[in-house]
Amino acid sequence: MTDPRAFHGKVAIITGAGSGIGRASAVLFAEHGAQLLLAGRREAPLAELARLLGEAAVYLSVDVTKQHDNERMFAEAQRKFGGCDIFVANAGSEGVSELIENYPMAVFDEVMSVNVRAVFLGLKCAMPIMRARGGGSIVIVSSIAGIKARNTHNSAYVAAKHAQVGLMRTAALEGAPHGIRVNVVLPGPTETEMVRRIGRAVRRARPSARARRCLHSCRSSVMGPPRKSRK
């Protein structure tokens, strides 16, 4: 992207904006003229990022698994900036590294809630607002795990990421007649806090030889930063 005003006049909501891919996305959107609502659970990193971005950004501490908080998030974007043109559903949870037979149900429910329910609630709020504005763009940050199970011990995460792809396909069909584009991105191993936690969990779980090879690939040169440096 080379046009520094490519998103001038556009309003973007980004969940999970306090770190990793969400934070990098927010910085990029701001550099290209967008106004931003930064959303997430942890207030401190959101506040720090909002200060960095200046008047272009506000932040809101929310639990994206709650319908009221999603409604509050979009209402704040409406109050502050007049609406929402872009919604980046980036918040996620990796769960634990464990075989299916031993996987804690409470953790399974949390992974599904953050990765699937939260995306559904975001779509539920975003689509009528964008329809009224004549269109918009929704990006769901899924994972390569959304199309391929690369190793054992992460059934909840893989299932949730596959579900995000299914939500995208349905929402894209529903949104198309109204000018609403819905897409997923499928990042591979990226240098984020979540991926580092996954790596530590896999090592503790003593995975199979195949899973260890997968972990090795995550630590190899294919690992990229949330945002590539410009040359």
Backbone as CSV, one residue per row, in Angstrom:
resi,resn,N_x,N_y,N_z,CA_x,CA_y,CA_z,C_x,C_y,C_z
1,MET,0.844,-1.185,0.000,0.000,0.000,0.000,0.889,1.248,0.000
2,THR,0.687,2.137,-0.990,1.566,3.294,-1.110,0.851,4.620,-0.903
3,ASP,-0.461,4.675,-1.102,-1.209,5.915,-0.959,-1.368,6.247,0.525
4,PRO,-0.749,7.333,1.005,-0.808,7.641,2.438,-2.189,8.049,2.913
5,ARG,-3.115,8.298,2.009,-4.479,8.673,2.396,-5.493,7.665,1.897
6,ALA,-5.072,6.423,1.726,-5.954,5.399,1.160,-7.223,5.204,1.978
7,PHE,-7.149,5.431,3.293,-8.309,5.243,4.157,-8.805,6.564,4.743
8,HIS,-8.483,7.662,4.091,-8.943,8.964,4.576,-10.474,8.994,4.618
9,GLY,-11.015,9.389,5.767,-12.456,9.452,5.919,-13.106,8.140,6.295
10,LYS,-12.324,7.075,6.405,-12.851,5.767,6.778,-12.669,5.531,8.275
11,VAL,-13.623,4.817,8.849,-13.592,4.494,10.274,-13.406,2.990,10.426
12,ALA,-12.408,2.596,11.204,-12.114,1.177,11.407,-12.198,0.822,12.883
13,ILE,-12.832,-0.303,13.169,-12.827,-0.894,14.508,-11.931,-2.125,14.459
14,ILE,-10.998,-2.224,15.394,-10.086,-3.369,15.454,-10.164,-3.974,16.838
15,THR,-10.514,-5.259,16.923,-10.497,-5.943,18.210,-9.134,-6.605,18.411
16,GLY,-8.797,-6.824,19.668,-7.465,-7.358,19.951,-6.381,-6.408,19.495
17,ALA,-6.643,-5.107,19.636,-5.765,-4.088,19.053,-4.540,-3.778,19.905
18,GLY,-4.469,-4.336,21.093,-3.399,-3.953,21.994,-2.057,-4.586,21.725
19,SER,-1.999,-5.618,20.893,-0.725,-6.305,20.654,-0.762,-7.042,19.320
20,GLY,0.407,-7.516,18.905,0.515,-8.401,17.758,-0.051,-7.848,16.470
21,ILE,-0.772,-8.688,15.745,-1.321,-8.326,14.447,-2.322,-7.178,14.571
22,GLY,-3.114,-7.168,15.644,-4.079,-6.090,15.833,-3.411,-4.743,15.969
23,ARG,-2.345,-4.686,16.757,-1.621,-3.430,16.948,-0.969,-2.976,15.647
24,ALA,-0.307,-3.912,14.951,0.343,-3.575,13.688,-0.671,-3.082,12.662
25,SER,-1.856,-3.701,12.645,-2.912,-3.269,11.720,-3.367,-1.855,12.042
26,ALA,-3.517,-1.561,13.326,-3.964,-0.233,13.732,-2.975,0.841,13.290
27,VAL,-1.696,0.586,13.494,-0.676,1.551,13.082,-0.733,1.781,11.576
28,LEU,-0.884,0.709,10.810,-0.926,0.820,9.350,-2.159,1.593,8.892
29,PHE,-3.317,1.281,9.479,-4.534,2.011,9.122,-4.371,3.498,9.425
30,ALA,-3.826,3.815,10.592,-3.653,5.215,10.965,-2.704,5.929,10.015
31,GLU,-1.634,5.260,9.621,-0.677,5.862,8.684,-1.313,6.183,7.344
32,HIS,-2.405,5.485,7.027,-3.075,5.702,5.745,-4.412,6.425,5.891
33,GLY,-4.555,7.159,6.999,-5.647,8.121,7.093,-6.900,7.691,7.792
34,ALA,-6.970,6.460,8.304,-8.200,5.999,8.935,-8.353,6.568,10.343
35,GLN,-9.600,6.660,10.784,-9.915,6.922,12.181,-10.208,5.586,12.835
36,LEU,-9.766,5.413,14.074,-9.743,4.072,14.665,-10.408,4.014,16.031
37,LEU,-11.165,2.940,16.226,-11.575,2.553,17.557,-10.810,1.283,17.906
38,LEU,-9.961,1.368,18.910,-9.122,0.255,19.341,-9.824,-0.468,20.483
39,ALA,-10.083,-1.750,20.311,-10.846,-2.496,21.309,-10.056,-3.701,21.810
40,GLY,-10.258,-4.032,23.071,-9.611,-5.197,23.657,-9.899,-5.264,25.140
41,ARG,-9.416,-6.321,25.776,-9.668,-6.505,27.201,-8.723,-5.682,28.068
42,ARG,-7.463,-5.601,27.670,-6.447,-4.962,28.510,-6.360,-3.470,28.182
43,GLU,-6.670,-2.652,29.145,-6.757,-1.214,28.901,-5.393,-0.573,28.661
44,ALA,-4.367,-0.992,29.417,-3.070,-0.310,29.354,-2.459,-0.293,27.955
45,PRO,-2.352,-1.433,27.242,-1.769,-1.360,25.902,-2.625,-0.602,24.902
46,LEU,-3.941,-0.621,25.096,-4.823,0.152,24.215,-4.596,1.645,24.422
47,ALA,-4.501,2.049,25.686,-4.284,3.466,25.985,-2.938,3.931,25.438
48,GLU,-1.913,3.092,25.576,-0.587,3.450,25.062,-0.612,3.612,23.555
49,LEU,-1.301,2.715,22.850,-1.383,2.801,21.398,-2.196,4.014,20.965
50,ALA,-3.285,4.287,21.661,-4.096,5.465,21.328,-3.286,6.746,21.480
51,ARG,-2.460,6.815,22.520,-1.601,7.995,22.687,-0.618,8.111,21.530
52,LEU,-0.085,6.979,21.097,0.865,6.969,19.983,0.212,7.470,18.697
53,LEU,-1.014,7.065,18.466,-1.687,7.399,17.201,-2.335,8.773,17.222
54,GLY,-2.526,9.337,18.399,-3.050,10.694,18.493,-4.545,10.796,18.259
55,GLU,-4.975,11.905,17.678,-6.405,12.190,17.529,-7.123,11.222,16.604
56,ALA,-6.380,10.461,15.848,-7.003,9.508,14.921,-7.616,8.309,15.630
57,ALA,-7.299,8.125,16.918,-7.700,6.887,17.590,-8.312,7.142,18.958
58,VAL,-9.306,6.324,19.285,-9.822,6.216,20.640,-9.800,4.743,21.005
59,TYR,-9.911,4.455,22.296,-9.883,3.049,22.701,-11.037,2.750,23.640
60,LEU,-11.366,1.456,23.726,-12.457,1.013,24.578,-12.104,-0.371,25.103
61,SER,-12.150,-0.534,26.406,-11.914,-1.835,27.021,-13.217,-2.626,26.992
62,VAL,-13.200,-3.775,26.306,-14.421,-4.565,26.127,-14.124,-6.054,26.263
63,ASP,-15.179,-6.798,26.507,-15.148,-8.256,26.420,-15.935,-8.616,25.161
64,VAL,-15.215,-8.999,24.107,-15.867,-9.198,22.812,-16.789,-10.407,22.788
65,THR,-16.780,-11.224,23.846,-17.695,-12.364,23.902,-19.081,-11.947,24.405
66,LYS,-19.221,-10.679,24.822,-20.492,-10.193,25.363,-21.208,-9.333,24.317
67,GLN,-22.488,-9.621,24.094,-23.241,-8.867,23.088,-23.307,-7.386,23.446
68,HIS,-23.523,-7.082,24.713,-23.618,-5.672,25.114,-22.332,-4.926,24.814
69,ASP,-21.182,-5.561,25.040,-19.907,-4.891,24.789,-19.682,-4.661,23.295
70,ASN,-20.129,-5.588,22.462,-20.037,-5.372,21.018,-20.927,-4.209,20.595
71,GLU,-22.128,-4.158,21.132,-23.025,-3.051,20.816,-22.431,-1.723,21.279
72,ARG,-21.815,-1.737,22.462,-21.176,-0.536,23.000,-20.010,-0.085,22.120
73,MET,-19.264,-1.051,21.598,-18.110,-0.768,20.743,-18.544,-0.040,19.469
74,PHE,-19.564,-0.546,18.812,-20.021,0.083,17.574,-20.747,1.403,17.854
75,ALA,-21.433,1.487,18.992,-22.079,2.747,19.359,-21.043,3.838,19.613
76,GLU,-19.905,3.470,20.220,-18.856,4.448,20.468,-18.237,4.939,19.160
77,ALA,-18.042,4.017,18.199,-17.533,4.435,16.888,-18.515,5.375,16.206
78,GLN,-19.796,5.107,16.361,-20.825,5.985,15.795,-20.789,7.354,16.464
79,ARG,-20.673,7.369,17.790,-20.668,8.628,18.533,-19.427,9.457,18.222
80,LYS,-18.278,8.809,18.158,-17.024,9.533,18.002,-16.736,9.907,16.554
81,PHE,-16.999,8.967,15.630,-16.568,9.170,14.243,-17.707,9.149,13.226
82,GLY,-18.922,8.812,13.659,-20.043,8.823,12.737,-20.400,7.501,12.118
83,GLY,-19.748,6.393,12.533,-20.097,5.087,11.979,-18.920,4.145,11.930
84,CYS,-19.024,3.156,11.054,-17.956,2.175,10.893,-17.942,1.693,9.444
85,ASP,-16.779,1.791,8.811,-16.604,1.317,7.435,-15.810,0.016,7.361
86,ILE,-14.968,-0.220,8.362,-14.064,-1.370,8.352,-14.099,-2.010,9.736
87,PHE,-14.275,-3.315,9.766,-14.249,-4.047,11.032,-13.224,-5.161,10.918
88,VAL,-12.214,-5.124,11.783,-11.177,-6.163,11.813,-11.392,-6.994,13.073
89,ALA,-11.902,-8.208,12.893,-12.157,-9.119,14.012,-10.882,-9.917,14.272
90,ASN,-10.071,-9.389,15.165,-8.730,-9.937,15.369,-8.547,-10.621,16.718
91,ALA,-9.391,-10.317,17.703,-9.215,-10.895,19.033,-9.250,-12.417,18.958
92,GLY,-8.383,-13.063,19.740,-8.335,-14.516,19.698,-7.799,-15.119,20.975
93,SER,-8.019,-16.426,21.108,-7.520,-17.183,22.253,-7.027,-18.530,21.756
94,GLU,-5.840,-18.950,22.228,-5.234,-20.182,21.724,-5.581,-21.418,22.534
95,GLY,-6.080,-21.240,23.750,-6.380,-22.393,24.587,-5.128,-23.015,25.175
96,VAL,-5.165,-24.332,25.381,-4.022,-25.051,25.943,-3.577,-26.133,24.969
97,SER,-2.402,-26.670,25.212,-1.877,-27.762,24.391,-2.188,-29.079,25.079
98,GLU,-3.179,-29.796,24.532,-3.623,-31.030,25.176,-4.352,-31.906,24.174
99,LEU,-4.283,-33.227,24.364,-5.028,-34.155,23.524,-6.534,-33.973,23.743
100,ILE,-7.333,-34.340,22.744,-8.782,-34.186,22.834,-9.335,-34.851,24.090
101,GLU,-8.887,-36.068,24.379,-9.455,-36.817,25.503,-9.190,-36.150,26.848
102,ASN,-8.166,-35.335,26.922,-7.814,-34.666,28.177,-8.112,-33.173,28.168
103,TYR,-8.693,-32.669,27.089,-8.860,-31.220,26.955,-9.898,-30.707,27.948
104,PRO,-9.559,-29.688,28.742,-10.524,-29.156,29.726,-11.703,-28.474,29.028
105,MET,-12.900,-28.841,29.415,-14.076,-28.289,28.757,-14.203,-26.782,28.976
106,ALA,-13.788,-26.307,30.135,-13.869,-24.870,30.390,-12.984,-24.097,29.426
107,VAL,-11.811,-24.640,29.128,-10.903,-23.981,28.183,-11.467,-24.081,26.770
108,PHE,-12.011,-25.244,26.416,-12.639,-25.408,25.100,-13.724,-24.348,24.898
109,ASP,-14.572,-24.174,25.914,-15.652,-23.190,25.812,-15.095,-21.774,25.659
110,GLU,-14.003,-21.474,26.366,-13.405,-20.140,26.251,-12.864,-19.898,24.844
111,VAL,-12.170,-20.893,24.276,-11.611,-20.749,22.929,-12.727,-20.523,21.918
112,MET,-13.806,-21.277,22.037,-14.931,-21.106,21.126,-15.600,-19.745,21.324
113,SER,-15.671,-19.311,22.562,-16.320,-18.033,22.843,-15.541,-16.867,22.251
114,VAL,-14.230,-16.845,22.470,-13.419,-15.723,21.988,-13.241,-15.761,20.474
115,ASN,-13.036,-16.942,19.916,-12.718,-17.053,18.488,-13.941,-17.162,17.584
116,VAL,-15.048,-17.662,18.105,-16.226,-17.884,17.251,-17.400,-16.986,17.675
117,ARG,-17.829,-17.119,18.926,-18.953,-16.293,19.388,-18.658,-14.806,19.203
118,ALA,-17.456,-14.374,19.557,-17.109,-12.953,19.455,-17.149,-12.468,18.007
119,VAL,-16.665,-13.287,17.082,-16.714,-12.910,15.667,-18.163,-12.823,15.202
120,PHE,-18.986,-13.799,15.607,-20.407,-13.780,15.239,-21.078,-12.511,15.760
121,LEU,-20.811,-12.156,17.025,-21.412,-10.950,17.598,-20.932,-9.687,16.873
122,GLY,-19.642,-9.667,16.502,-19.126,-8.531,15.749,-19.808,-8.393,14.400
123,LEU,-19.984,-9.511,13.706,-20.698,-9.497,12.431,-22.142,-9.013,12.624
124,LYS,-22.755,-9.495,13.675,-24.155,-9.146,13.965,-24.329,-7.640,14.134
125,CYS,-23.334,-6.997,14.739,-23.396,-5.543,14.924,-22.944,-4.776,13.685
126,ALA,-21.899,-5.269,13.041,-21.292,-4.523,11.937,-22.163,-4.491,10.689
127,MET,-22.808,-5.597,10.371,-23.463,-5.696,9.071,-24.634,-4.728,8.891
128,PRO,-25.520,-4.556,9.863,-26.592,-3.565,9.649,-26.074,-2.133,9.551
129,ILE,-25.017,-1.825,10.304,-24.434,-0.480,10.239,-23.833,-0.239,8.858
130,MET,-23.103,-1.209,8.355,-22.479,-1.060,7.033,-23.519,-1.051,5.928
131,ARG,-24.553,-1.835,6.085,-25.629,-1.826,5.082,-26.249,-0.444,4.989
132,ALA,-26.466,0.194,6.132,-27.048,1.542,6.140,-26.113,2.570,5.522
133,ARG,-24.796,2.308,5.567,-23.813,3.232,4.998,-23.522,2.947,3.534
134,GLY,-24.156,1.907,2.987,-23.958,1.570,1.579,-22.821,0.606,1.321
135,GLY,-22.281,0.007,2.376,-21.226,-0.992,2.197,-20.138,-0.865,3.236
136,GLY,-19.173,-1.753,3.145,-18.055,-1.742,4.075,-17.198,-2.973,3.884
137,SER,-16.222,-3.121,4.742,-15.288,-4.240,4.645,-15.080,-4.855,6.022
138,ILE,-15.198,-6.167,6.086,-14.980,-6.915,7.324,-13.851,-7.911,7.081
139,VAL,-12.867,-7.892,7.968,-11.737,-8.817,7.865,-11.667,-9.624,9.155
140,ILE,-11.752,-10.939,9.025,-11.618,-11.842,10.168,-10.196,-12.393,10.157
141,VAL,-9.460,-12.156,11.234,-8.093,-12.671,11.320,-8.168,-14.092,11.866
142,SER,-8.078,-15.053,10.964,-8.119,-16.463,11.340,-6.681,-16.969,11.477
143,SER,-6.339,-18.051,10.822,-5.023,-18.672,10.956,-4.897,-19.732,9.871
144,ILE,-3.660,-20.107,9.573,-3.460,-21.260,8.694,-4.150,-22.485,9.281
145,ALA,-4.327,-22.487,10.611,-5.057,-23.572,11.265,-6.529,-23.591,10.868
146,GLY,-7.017,-22.529,10.220,-8.389,-22.505,9.745,-8.631,-23.359,8.517
147,ILE,-7.560,-23.822,7.889,-7.715,-24.706,6.718,-6.894,-25.981,6.835
148,LYS,-6.049,-26.074,7.885,-5.193,-27.250,8.000,-4.794,-27.480,9.446
149,ALA,-4.987,-28.718,9.924,-4.496,-29.093,11.253,-3.056,-29.569,11.097
150,ARG,-2.119,-28.781,11.617,-0.707,-29.073,11.381,-0.110,-30.007,12.412
151,ASN,-0.739,-30.132,13.581,-0.180,-30.982,14.616,-1.258,-31.327,15.636
152,THR,-0.919,-32.171,16.590,-1.856,-32.589,17.620,-1.907,-31.550,18.742
153,HIS,-2.739,-31.827,19.744,-2.794,-31.052,20.984,-3.435,-29.665,20.844
154,ASN,-4.052,-29.325,19.723,-4.680,-27.996,19.620,-6.044,-28.069,18.937
155,SER,-6.834,-29.062,19.320,-8.124,-29.307,18.668,-9.072,-28.125,18.772
156,ALA,-9.161,-27.489,19.939,-10.106,-26.379,20.108,-9.740,-25.215,19.201
157,TYR,-8.462,-24.878,19.163,-8.004,-23.754,18.342,-8.267,-24.022,16.862
158,VAL,-7.924,-25.230,16.399,-8.128,-25.569,14.988,-9.618,-25.555,14.644
159,ALA,-10.438,-26.123,15.507,-11.885,-26.129,15.255,-12.437,-24.712,15.197
160,ALA,-11.990,-23.855,16.122,-12.477,-22.478,16.148,-12.060,-21.710,14.905
161,LYS,-10.829,-21.910,14.465,-10.353,-21.195,13.282,-11.052,-21.694,12.014
162,HIS,-11.365,-22.985,11.944,-12.183,-23.475,10.831,-13.572,-22.828,10.865
163,ALA,-14.125,-22.681,12.065,-15.448,-22.065,12.193,-15.445,-20.617,11.707
164,GLN,-14.344,-19.905,11.939,-14.249,-18.528,11.449,-14.335,-18.484,9.927
165,VAL,-13.726,-19.450,9.266,-13.802,-19.500,7.806,-15.254,-19.727,7.372
166,GLY,-15.961,-20.590,8.079,-17.371,-20.814,7.767,-18.216,-19.575,7.969
167,LEU,-17.966,-18.845,9.042,-18.690,-17.592,9.266,-18.416,-16.602,8.150
168,MET,-17.159,-16.511,7.724,-16.811,-15.596,6.634,-17.601,-15.936,5.380
169,ARG,-17.651,-17.214,5.033,-18.327,-17.601,3.788,-19.808,-17.256,3.826
170,THR,-20.442,-17.499,4.963,-21.866,-17.168,5.082,-22.083,-15.659,5.084
171,ALA,-21.278,-14.943,5.865,-21.432,-13.487,5.937,-21.147,-12.826,4.594
172,ALA,-20.189,-13.366,3.840,-19.879,-12.803,2.523,-21.083,-12.915,1.595
173,LEU,-21.780,-14.040,1.646,-22.973,-14.209,0.816,-24.074,-13.244,1.240
174,GLU,-24.243,-13.061,2.553,-25.284,-12.168,3.040,-24.939,-10.705,2.790
175,GLY,-23.668,-10.379,2.847,-23.263,-8.991,2.705,-23.117,-8.511,1.282
176,ALA,-22.849,-9.417,0.348,-22.550,-9.025,-1.030,-23.622,-8.145,-1.673
177,PRO,-24.906,-8.455,-1.514,-25.923,-7.596,-2.152,-25.944,-6.164,-1.613
178,HIS,-25.290,-5.936,-0.475,-25.319,-4.624,0.165,-23.961,-3.931,0.118
179,GLY,-23.048,-4.453,-0.689,-21.740,-3.830,-0.821,-20.806,-4.091,0.349
180,ILE,-21.085,-5.134,1.123,-20.245,-5.476,2.273,-19.350,-6.649,1.897
181,ARG,-18.053,-6.410,1.914,-17.080,-7.468,1.636,-16.657,-8.120,2.948
182,VAL,-16.605,-9.445,2.966,-16.178,-10.174,4.162,-15.100,-11.164,3.748
183,ASN,-13.944,-11.057,4.371,-12.811,-11.919,4.044,-12.138,-12.418,5.313
184,VAL,-11.398,-13.511,5.180,-10.492,-13.926,6.256,-9.065,-13.794,5.756
185,VAL,-8.162,-13.577,6.696,-6.744,-13.731,6.419,-6.255,-14.913,7.252
186,LEU,-5.296,-15.639,6.728,-4.831,-16.881,7.351,-3.336,-16.786,7.639
187,PRO,-2.953,-16.055,8.681,-1.522,-15.898,8.953,-0.866,-17.229,9.316
188,GLY,0.357,-17.391,8.861,1.192,-18.477,9.341,1.876,-18.044,10.622
189,PRO,2.939,-18.742,11.016,3.647,-18.367,12.247,4.114,-16.910,12.216
190,THR,3.723,-16.174,13.219,4.022,-14.746,13.310,4.561,-14.453,14.706
191,GLU,5.504,-13.546,14.783,6.126,-13.225,16.077,5.183,-12.386,16.934
192,THR,4.256,-13.076,17.591,3.312,-12.407,18.475,3.339,-13.083,19.840
193,GLU,2.740,-12.413,20.813,2.659,-12.973,22.165,1.928,-14.304,22.166
194,MET,0.843,-14.419,21.374,0.074,-15.655,21.335,0.911,-16.819,20.811
195,VAL,1.638,-16.598,19.715,2.439,-17.679,19.134,3.539,-18.107,20.095
196,ARG,4.107,-17.155,20.830,5.116,-17.534,21.829,4.495,-18.388,22.924
197,ARG,3.268,-18.069,23.348,2.595,-18.898,24.355,2.325,-20.298,23.822
198,ILE,1.905,-20.384,22.557,1.649,-21.692,21.953,2.929,-22.525,21.945
199,GLY,4.039,-21.907,21.568,5.307,-22.630,21.536,5.684,-23.185,22.895
200,ARG,5.514,-22.381,23.938,5.833,-22.854,25.291,4.922,-23.998,25.703
201,ALA,3.629,-23.894,25.359,2.679,-24.941,25.725,2.986,-26.249,25.011
202,VAL,3.352,-26.177,23.735,3.678,-27.384,22.972,4.895,-28.079,23.563
203,ARG,5.877,-27.301,23.962,7.073,-27.907,24.552,6.730,-28.627,25.862
204,ARG,5.857,-28.018,26.668,5.479,-28.644,27.937,4.684,-29.921,27.722
205,ALA,3.930,-29.988,26.616,3.052,-31.133,26.377,3.791,-32.351,25.851
206,ARG,5.081,-32.264,25.587,5.872,-33.377,25.036,5.169,-33.983,23.813
207,PRO,5.036,-33.221,22.728,4.255,-33.681,21.586,4.976,-34.759,20.792
208,SER,4.266,-35.251,19.802,4.817,-36.261,18.914,5.956,-35.682,18.088
209,ALA,6.684,-36.583,17.429,7.791,-36.130,16.590,7.289,-35.192,15.502
210,ARG,6.121,-35.479,14.953,5.571,-34.616,13.904,5.273,-33.231,14.456
211,ALA,4.686,-33.197,15.671,4.374,-31.903,16.268,5.639,-31.130,16.600
212,ARG,6.685,-31.838,17.021,7.940,-31.153,17.306,8.523,-30.541,16.044
213,ARG,8.353,-31.230,14.914,8.826,-30.662,13.645,8.050,-29.401,13.303
214,CYS,6.728,-29.420,13.594,5.907,-28.231,13.362,6.381,-27.083,14.237
215,LEU,6.666,-27.380,15.514,7.156,-26.350,16.415,8.478,-25.798,15.919
216,HIS,9.353,-26.668,15.423,10.630,-26.213,14.897,10.418,-25.258,13.719
217,SER,9.433,-25.575,12.875,9.174,-24.698,11.725,8.699,-23.329,12.184
218,CYS,7.975,-23.280,13.322,7.512,-21.996,13.849,8.666,-21.155,14.371
219,ARG,9.780,-21.804,14.725,10.926,-21.061,15.235,11.951,-20.781,14.146
220,SER,11.703,-21.269,12.947,12.673,-21.121,11.875,12.497,-19.784,11.176
221,SER,13.170,-19.629,10.059,13.177,-18.349,9.362,11.834,-17.989,8.754
222,VAL,10.855,-18.926,8.723,9.548,-18.583,8.159,8.752,-17.692,9.112
223,MET,9.161,-17.623,10.383,8.447,-16.778,11.336,8.597,-15.321,10.943
224,GLY,7.481,-14.619,10.810,7.528,-13.219,10.416,6.997,-12.321,11.499
225,PRO,7.361,-11.028,11.449,6.812,-10.073,12.405,5.368,-9.753,12.051
226,PRO,4.582,-9.174,12.989,3.219,-8.798,12.662,3.127,-7.866,11.462
227,ARG,4.156,-7.054,11.282,4.204,-6.161,10.128,5.620,-6.145,9.597
228,LYS,5.782,-6.423,8.318,7.117,-6.420,7.724,7.679,-5.019,7.668
229,SER,8.975,-4.910,7.904,9.645,-3.617,7.817,9.709,-3.152,6.371
230,ARG,9.612,-1.848,6.191,9.730,-1.300,4.841,11.194,-1.207,4.481
231,LYS,11.490,-1.435,3.221,12.867,-1.293,2.731,13.161,0.158,2.390
